[in-house]
Every structure is written in structure tokens, then in C-alpha cells.
Amino acid sequence: MMPVTVEIRRGTARFTSREAGRLTRHALSFGPHYDPDRLRFGPMVCHDDHVLGGGRGFDTHQHRDLEVVTWVVEGELDHRDSLGTVRRLRPGSGALLSTGSGVEHAETAAPGVPTRFVQAWLVPDEPGQQPSYAATTPASVDLDARLALLAAGPGVPGDEDAPLHLGTTGASLQVGRLEAGQELAIGPGSSPPGTLRHVYVTTGALLRFSLAEPLAAGDTLVVDGPEAQAAATVVTAVPTELMVWTFA
């Protein structure tokens, strides 16, 4: 029988990088931060929580062969890239930059607007593909009291209806917002099937999780093995936002 691992990864245990006007908390090994047990999670090779001062951010830099998924939590994030894209993302907006054969981009907080966003990098199925960019508006994803499918790759049920189309088979991202005291099931019937699940508390707190002890903002619950298929019930202590990655 496949072993099952259910683990809480506290936000306080994330690697931290600080630059002028920028704070980043890394869930996985990144740059000078190295942990052999935190190299990747399935196809995910980066999961960062960024806080930017107004007008601050990341100057133009290049990526290739990554699916870069961005979710804006607070403020306004300006995206520019070598594909000609100029886009301002507001809270509740998601974006996917498929970097493929190579693309340059910059990400900065709008002037005078402190901004927080969460970003994950996935390895795509095929290297060297044509780069592309897509984004959602806050109104295009209904988050209230349920998990909404934001991004999905081939093989995920309902992938054609997802606002963002990943180039990583079996990968999906759901997002949801709950009021205080609400319950939400995560598992069969509410989430795509998979043996890896990554539940990130973006804001708020979970009073109880049927697989684990309470979680606070910045904490992650990771499930590796058949238990990722099992139903789990979230109960919120305060208004809460969740991001749930599932990998087949």
C-alpha cells in the first residue's frame, strides 16, 4: 500500500527573502535557500508569497519552460512582458504566463499601492512551446462559499471550462472564500482527483480541519498519497481565502 503523508507546513517556517520594498516567503528551495526535503511538490517547483511596496517589484527578467500562475490577494499588480502584454491585476484576479521557449516579464505594484500576490511555478509537459499569457478578472471567478476552478491542465475534469489552461497534465488550482463559521468539503466531488494536494490559507484561519489541527494565514496542509482523495472538511474561524492545488 502506498504510504500516506499528511503534513502541516507553517508559514513561519518558510524561507524569507528581503529586498528594498519587497518581502518574499518561499515554500520550496529557492536561490540561496536550500532544503533537500523542499525541492518540489509534484510538478510544483516554486510557491512564493510576495508583498511589495507601492511601485516596487521585480524588474524585467526571463523565464523559460515554466507555467507561472499568479493570484492577487491585495493591491494592484502590473504585468508587462515581451509578448506585448500590459495588464493590471486586482484582488481576485488570476494569471498564467506559459513561458515556453522563453519570455521576459516584469511585475510591480501599482504606484502608491502596497500589493500582495501568491505565485506558483509548475513544470510543463513539453519544453520549448510557444509562450502565451492569459488573465482573469475578479468577476470571472465565483469564489463565494465554494471552491472554484481557476486553472487546469489536460486530464482534469472540466479543464476546458477553466479560465486558465495549464500545460501540465493532471494539475489544477481551485480558489475559494468563506465567511466565519462556514464549512467546505475538499475532496471527491469538490476537487479534481489526485494523489497530491496542497491547501494554502491565503487569509483568515481554519478552526478545524478533519485531517489536521487548526491552520492560520500563511500555513499549508500537504497530503501525499491516497488520503488526498479522501473527503476533508474545513471549518473557518474568520473570513478565509484558500488556494487548493491538486496533482494527479
C-alpha positions as CSV (number, residue, x, y, z in Angstrom):
1,M,0.0,0.0,0.0
2,M,1.2,3.5,-0.9
3,P,2.3,5.4,2.3
4,V,0.3,8.5,3.2
5,T,1.9,11.7,4.4
6,V,-0.3,14.5,5.9
7,E,1.8,17.4,7.0
8,I,1.3,21.0,8.2
9,R,3.9,23.4,6.9
10,R,3.7,26.6,8.9
11,G,4.1,30.0,7.3
12,T,6.6,30.8,10.0
13,A,8.9,28.0,8.6
14,R,9.0,29.4,5.1
15,F,12.3,30.7,3.7
16,T,12.3,34.5,3.7
17,S,13.9,36.9,1.2
18,R,14.0,40.7,1.8
19,E,14.9,43.4,-0.7
20,A,14.1,47.1,-0.7
21,G,10.4,47.4,-0.9
22,R,9.9,43.6,-1.2
23,L,9.3,40.6,1.1
24,T,9.0,37.1,-0.2
25,R,8.2,33.9,1.7
26,H,9.2,30.7,-0.2
27,A,7.6,27.3,0.5
28,L,10.3,25.5,-1.5
29,S,14.0,25.7,-2.0
30,F,14.8,28.9,-4.0
31,G,18.1,30.7,-4.8
32,P,20.3,30.7,-1.7
33,H,17.6,28.9,0.4
34,Y,18.1,25.1,0.1
35,D,16.4,22.2,1.8
36,P,16.7,18.8,0.2
37,D,13.2,17.9,1.5
38,R,11.7,21.0,-0.1
39,L,12.8,20.9,-3.7
40,R,9.4,20.4,-5.3
41,F,5.9,19.2,-4.7
42,G,4.9,17.1,-7.7
43,P,5.3,19.4,-10.8
44,M,5.4,22.5,-8.5
45,V,8.9,23.9,-8.2
46,C,8.1,27.3,-6.6
47,H,5.3,28.6,-4.3
48,D,6.0,32.1,-3.2
49,D,4.0,34.7,-1.2
50,H,5.2,38.2,-2.2
51,V,4.5,41.6,-0.5
52,L,5.5,44.6,-2.5
53,G,5.6,48.3,-1.6
54,G,3.9,50.7,-4.0
55,G,5.8,51.0,-7.2
56,R,8.2,48.2,-6.1
57,G,8.6,44.7,-7.5
58,F,10.6,42.6,-10.0
59,D,12.3,44.3,-12.9
60,T,12.4,42.7,-16.3
61,H,13.8,39.1,-16.2
62,Q,13.5,36.0,-18.2
63,H,11.9,32.6,-17.7
64,R,11.5,29.5,-19.9
65,D,9.7,26.2,-19.6
66,L,7.6,27.1,-16.7
67,E,3.8,27.6,-16.1
68,V,3.8,30.7,-13.9
69,V,0.4,31.1,-12.1
70,T,-0.3,34.3,-10.2
71,W,-3.1,35.1,-7.7
72,V,-3.5,38.7,-6.4
73,V,-4.6,38.9,-2.8
74,E,-4.3,42.6,-2.1
75,G,-3.4,45.8,-4.0
76,E,-2.8,46.1,-7.7
77,L,-0.1,44.2,-9.7
78,D,1.2,45.5,-13.0
79,H,2.4,42.8,-15.5
80,R,4.4,43.6,-18.7
81,D,6.1,41.1,-20.9
82,S,8.0,40.6,-24.2
83,L,4.8,39.3,-25.8
84,G,3.4,42.8,-25.7
85,T,1.1,42.2,-22.7
86,V,0.4,45.1,-20.4
87,R,-2.1,44.2,-17.6
88,R,-3.1,45.4,-14.2
89,L,-4.3,42.6,-11.9
90,R,-6.5,43.4,-8.9
91,P,-7.6,41.2,-5.9
92,G,-9.4,38.1,-7.1
93,S,-7.5,38.1,-10.4
94,G,-5.5,35.2,-11.6
95,A,-3.0,35.0,-14.4
96,L,-1.0,32.3,-16.3
97,L,2.3,33.1,-18.1
98,S,3.3,30.0,-20.1
99,T,7.0,30.8,-20.6
100,G,7.8,28.0,-23.1
101,S,10.7,28.8,-25.3
102,G,11.4,32.0,-23.3
103,V,9.8,35.2,-22.4
104,E,10.8,38.3,-20.4
105,H,8.4,40.0,-18.0
106,A,8.3,42.5,-15.1
107,E,5.9,42.5,-12.1
108,T,5.5,45.7,-10.0
109,A,3.0,47.0,-7.6
110,A,1.0,50.0,-8.9
111,P,2.4,53.3,-7.7
112,G,1.4,54.1,-4.1
113,V,-0.5,50.7,-3.7
114,P,1.1,48.1,-1.5
115,T,0.4,44.7,-3.1
116,R,0.4,41.0,-2.1
117,F,0.3,38.1,-4.5
118,V,0.9,34.4,-4.4
119,Q,2.8,32.8,-7.3
120,A,3.5,29.1,-8.2
121,W,5.7,27.7,-10.9
122,L,4.9,24.3,-12.5
123,V,7.0,22.3,-14.9
124,P,5.0,21.8,-18.2
125,D,4.6,18.6,-20.1
126,E,6.5,19.7,-23.1
127,P,9.5,22.1,-23.2
128,G,10.0,24.8,-25.8
129,Q,6.4,25.6,-26.6
130,Q,5.1,29.0,-27.8
131,P,4.9,31.4,-24.9
132,S,1.5,32.8,-24.0
133,Y,-0.3,34.9,-21.4
134,A,-3.9,34.8,-20.0
135,A,-5.6,36.5,-17.1
136,T,-9.0,36.6,-15.4
137,T,-10.9,39.5,-13.9
138,P,-12.3,39.3,-10.3
139,A,-15.8,39.0,-11.6
140,S,-15.0,36.0,-13.8
141,V,-14.4,33.6,-10.9
142,D,-17.2,33.0,-8.3
143,L,-15.4,32.2,-5.0
144,D,-18.2,32.6,-2.5
145,A,-18.6,29.6,-0.1
146,R,-17.1,27.1,-2.6
147,L,-14.0,26.1,-4.4
148,A,-13.9,27.5,-8.0
149,L,-11.6,26.0,-10.6
150,L,-9.2,28.7,-11.7
151,A,-6.5,26.8,-13.6
152,A,-6.4,23.2,-15.0
153,G,-4.3,21.1,-17.2
154,P,-5.2,18.2,-19.6
155,G,-6.9,15.3,-17.9
156,V,-8.6,17.4,-15.2
157,P,-12.4,17.1,-15.2
158,G,-13.8,20.3,-16.5
159,D,-10.4,21.6,-17.7
160,E,-12.0,23.1,-20.9
161,D,-14.1,25.3,-18.7
162,A,-11.3,26.6,-16.5
163,P,-10.4,30.2,-17.1
164,L,-6.7,29.4,-17.3
165,H,-5.4,26.4,-19.2
166,L,-2.2,24.8,-17.8
167,G,0.3,22.9,-19.9
168,T,0.8,20.4,-17.0
169,T,-1.3,17.3,-17.2
170,G,-3.3,16.5,-14.1
171,A,-2.6,19.8,-12.4
172,S,-5.4,22.1,-11.1
173,L,-5.8,25.1,-8.9
174,Q,-9.0,26.0,-7.1
175,V,-9.7,29.1,-5.0
176,G,-12.5,29.9,-2.6
177,R,-13.6,32.4,0.0
178,L,-15.7,31.6,3.1
179,E,-17.3,33.6,5.9
180,A,-16.6,32.9,9.5
181,G,-18.1,29.6,10.7
182,Q,-18.7,28.2,7.2
183,E,-17.8,24.6,6.3
184,L,-16.3,23.5,3.0
185,A,-15.6,19.9,1.8
186,I,-12.3,19.4,0.0
187,G,-12.1,16.0,-1.8
188,P,-14.2,13.8,-4.1
189,G,-17.0,15.8,-5.7
190,S,-15.5,19.2,-4.8
191,S,-11.9,18.9,-6.1
192,P,-10.3,17.1,-9.1
193,P,-8.9,13.7,-8.4
194,G,-5.2,13.4,-7.4
195,T,-2.7,11.9,-5.0
196,L,-1.0,15.2,-4.1
197,R,-2.9,18.1,-2.5
198,H,-1.6,21.5,-1.4
199,V,-4.0,23.6,0.6
200,Y,-2.8,27.1,1.3
201,V,-4.5,29.5,3.7
202,T,-4.1,32.8,1.9
203,T,-6.0,34.9,4.5
204,G,-8.0,34.1,7.6
205,A,-7.8,30.9,9.7
206,L,-9.3,27.4,9.9
207,L,-10.8,26.5,13.2
208,R,-10.7,22.8,12.4
209,F,-9.5,20.6,9.5
210,S,-10.7,17.0,9.5
211,L,-7.2,15.8,8.6
212,A,-5.2,18.1,10.8
213,E,-5.0,20.7,13.6
214,P,-6.0,24.4,13.1
215,L,-4.3,26.4,10.4
216,A,-3.6,30.1,10.2
217,A,-2.9,32.5,7.3
218,G,0.3,31.5,5.6
219,D,0.0,27.9,6.7
220,T,-0.1,25.0,4.2
221,L,-1.6,21.5,4.5
222,V,0.1,19.0,2.1
223,V,-1.3,15.5,1.5
224,D,0.8,12.9,-0.4
225,G,-0.9,9.5,-1.1
226,P,-4.4,8.0,-1.2
227,E,-5.6,10.3,1.6
228,A,-5.5,13.2,-0.9
229,Q,-8.6,11.5,-2.5
230,A,-10.4,11.4,0.8
231,A,-13.0,14.0,1.8
232,A,-11.8,16.6,4.2
233,T,-13.9,19.3,5.9
234,V,-12.7,22.8,6.5
235,V,-14.4,25.0,9.2
236,T,-13.4,28.7,9.2
237,A,-12.8,30.8,12.3
238,V,-12.9,34.1,10.5
239,P,-13.4,35.1,6.8
240,T,-10.9,33.0,4.9
241,E,-9.5,32.5,1.5
242,L,-8.0,29.2,0.3
243,M,-5.9,28.1,-2.7
244,V,-6.0,24.4,-3.4
245,W,-3.5,22.7,-5.8
246,T,-4.2,19.1,-6.8
247,F,-1.8,17.0,-8.8
248,A,-2.6,13.6,-10.3
